[in-house]
Structure formats: C-alpha cells, structure tokens
Amino acid sequence: MVDEVDVEDAVSRHREQCAHADQMTADYDSRILHQGTVLTVGGAYEVKGGFHILWNDMAQSFRRSYGFWLCNTCWDPAATERNGEECHRCRDWNACGDDCRLSRIYCSTCGASETM
C-alpha cells in the first residue's frame, strides 16, 4: 500500500521532469545550450568547451551509437581524434564508456578546435 499523498507527489514530480525535458528540447531546437548533462525528449546532450555530444537513448541502449559531436558555433558535425592512451579498464577488459582515448574535437567547417 502507498499513501495517496505519496502517489500524488510522485506524479507531480514526474510531470515536472517531463515539462523540464520538453523545455530543454525546445531550447536545444532553438540552439540554446545549457551546461552539464541536459536531458531532452528521447536523449540528452553534454557541453564540453566549444562542442557538445548529443545522444539518443534508444540508439545507445541497443549499442548502435554512443552519440556524436556537434560544433557549438556552426552546429555542424565535428570530427574527433583518438590519440590518447587507453585507461586500465579499456586495456584489460572492455570499453569504459568515457571515451578515454579522445584527444581532440574539431570542426572542419568553422575551424573550431578543442583539445581534451
């Protein structure tokens, strides 16, 4: 059994979270970025310097894609270099999920570049 007040609070919080994700999605569509990991409808993004990585929850759960980088200036897809050293987990077991080898992100359209 659950108290009715607890159910109402949970439903209210869920509606607030959905409304927030809707607003963040609308902001993203308007090219307004927020710092940190920002949940959107169907996925999320995270800003790293002059670039942001965007991912789709469904594609990530099926391991089809871990996301892709976009330039914050021109919003074109960015290229990446992975010249960094693998972490202990990647070297001895399997992928750490932190893209530990990522060394640089750059945009060939506008020339922006970020060393990681």
Steps between C-alpha positions, in 0.01 A plus 500: 500500500611854424358813650299707255712806584817312400344397166389857431849631581662242271264582213559871551881457496476286187292765323754766601785288363313447171427873472868576567610253229251659260644845576860381461407340166337824383810693609726257316288531186544878533878443537510601864744278691513447875800376699527152647319190382164622372215254456284552195206310355652172381857564606740758635803714425806622686708808422880465498663832417408612148327174415221282631428130476143404419358153553177312451399270785360229272807484275725494806305221670531283188870595472447641153648836592656668803422843360665747271679830540368831367667840483340762729584778252367372167314187624664282234620149588849505649786261438697333777852373554568215738873508571477480878611204702242236590404478864565185701144374457499539121842342470424194710125444473259695283396857428477731801230711336690826565669520157835507680701510174333823379775758451347768278168615355504733200266654246622510141222746410583790733845394625409466869715257695508364856780293651378254756 
